[in-house]
Amino acid sequence: MGVWYFLILFVGLFFVFKGLFMKKQSLFIKKISIVFVGLLCISFSIFMFSTGSAEIISDLLNLE
């Protein structure tokens, strides 16, 4: 499962860098949303790497 968390981490880093260093003059909201999605992916992957995260997710989803 750690491979998928690394993949989410790298996708999040890609989105953050893409949003910050866009060369086109695009919509400001589009830039902010790309950076926000990237930060969301990064925070999710860091949370899933922490100990006890599997139990927290199983409690939230009522998995036994």
The 8 nearest C-alpha neighbors of each residue, nearest first, counted from 0:
[[1, 2, 3, 4, 5, 47, 48, 6],
 [0, 2, 4, 3, 5, 48, 6, 47],
 [1, 3, 5, 0, 4, 6, 7, 8],
 [2, 4, 6, 5, 1, 0, 7, 8],
 [3, 5, 1, 7, 44, 6, 2, 8],
 [6, 4, 8, 2, 3, 7, 9, 1],
 [5, 7, 3, 9, 4, 8, 10, 2],
 [8, 6, 4, 10, 5, 9, 40, 11],
 [9, 7, 5, 41, 11, 6, 10, 44],
 [8, 10, 12, 6, 11, 7, 13, 5],
 [11, 9, 13, 7, 12, 8, 6, 14],
 [10, 12, 37, 40, 8, 14, 41, 9],
 [13, 11, 9, 15, 10, 14, 37, 16],
 [12, 14, 10, 16, 11, 15, 17, 9],
 [15, 13, 37, 17, 11, 12, 16, 33],
 [16, 14, 34, 37, 12, 18, 17, 13],
 [17, 15, 19, 13, 18, 14, 20, 12],
 [18, 16, 14, 20, 15, 19, 21, 13],
 [17, 19, 30, 15, 34, 33, 16, 21],
 [18, 20, 16, 17, 21, 15, 34, 30],
 [19, 21, 17, 18, 16, 22, 15, 23],
 [22, 20, 23, 18, 17, 19, 24, 30],
 [23, 21, 20, 24, 25, 19, 17, 18],
 [24, 22, 25, 21, 20, 26, 30, 18],
 [23, 25, 22, 26, 21, 27, 30, 29],
 [26, 24, 23, 27, 29, 30, 21, 22],
 [25, 27, 29, 28, 30, 24, 31, 23],
 [26, 28, 30, 29, 31, 25, 24, 32],
 [27, 29, 31, 26, 30, 32, 33, 25],
 [30, 28, 32, 26, 27, 31, 33, 25],
 [31, 29, 18, 27, 33, 28, 32, 34],
 [30, 32, 28, 34, 29, 33, 35, 27],
 [31, 33, 35, 29, 34, 30, 28, 36],
 [34, 32, 36, 30, 18, 35, 31, 14],
 [33, 35, 15, 37, 31, 18, 32, 36],
 [34, 36, 32, 38, 37, 33, 31, 39],
 [37, 35, 39, 33, 38, 34, 32, 40],
 [38, 36, 11, 14, 15, 34, 40, 39],
 [39, 37, 41, 35, 40, 36, 42, 34],
 [38, 40, 36, 42, 37, 41, 35, 43],
 [41, 39, 11, 37, 43, 38, 42, 7],
 [42, 40, 8, 38, 11, 44, 39, 43],
 [41, 43, 45, 39, 44, 40, 38, 46],
 [44, 42, 46, 40, 41, 45, 39, 47],
 [43, 45, 47, 4, 41, 46, 42, 8],
 [46, 44, 48, 42, 47, 43, 41, 49],
 [47, 45, 43, 49, 44, 48, 42, 52],
 [46, 48, 44, 49, 45, 52, 43, 4],
 [47, 49, 45, 46, 44, 50, 4, 52],
 [50, 48, 46, 47, 52, 51, 45, 44],
 [49, 51, 52, 48, 47, 53, 46, 54],
 [50, 52, 54, 53, 49, 55, 47, 48],
 [51, 53, 55, 54, 47, 50, 49, 56],
 [52, 54, 56, 55, 51, 57, 47, 50],
 [53, 55, 57, 52, 51, 56, 58, 59],
 [54, 56, 52, 58, 53, 57, 59, 51],
 [57, 55, 59, 53, 58, 54, 60, 52],
 [56, 58, 62, 54, 60, 59, 55, 61],
 [59, 57, 61, 55, 56, 60, 54, 62],
 [60, 58, 56, 57, 61, 55, 62, 54],
 [59, 61, 57, 62, 58, 56, 55, 63],
 [62, 60, 58, 59, 57, 63, 56, 55],
 [63, 61, 57, 60, 58, 59, 56, 54],
 [62, 61, 57, 58, 60, 54, 59, 56]]
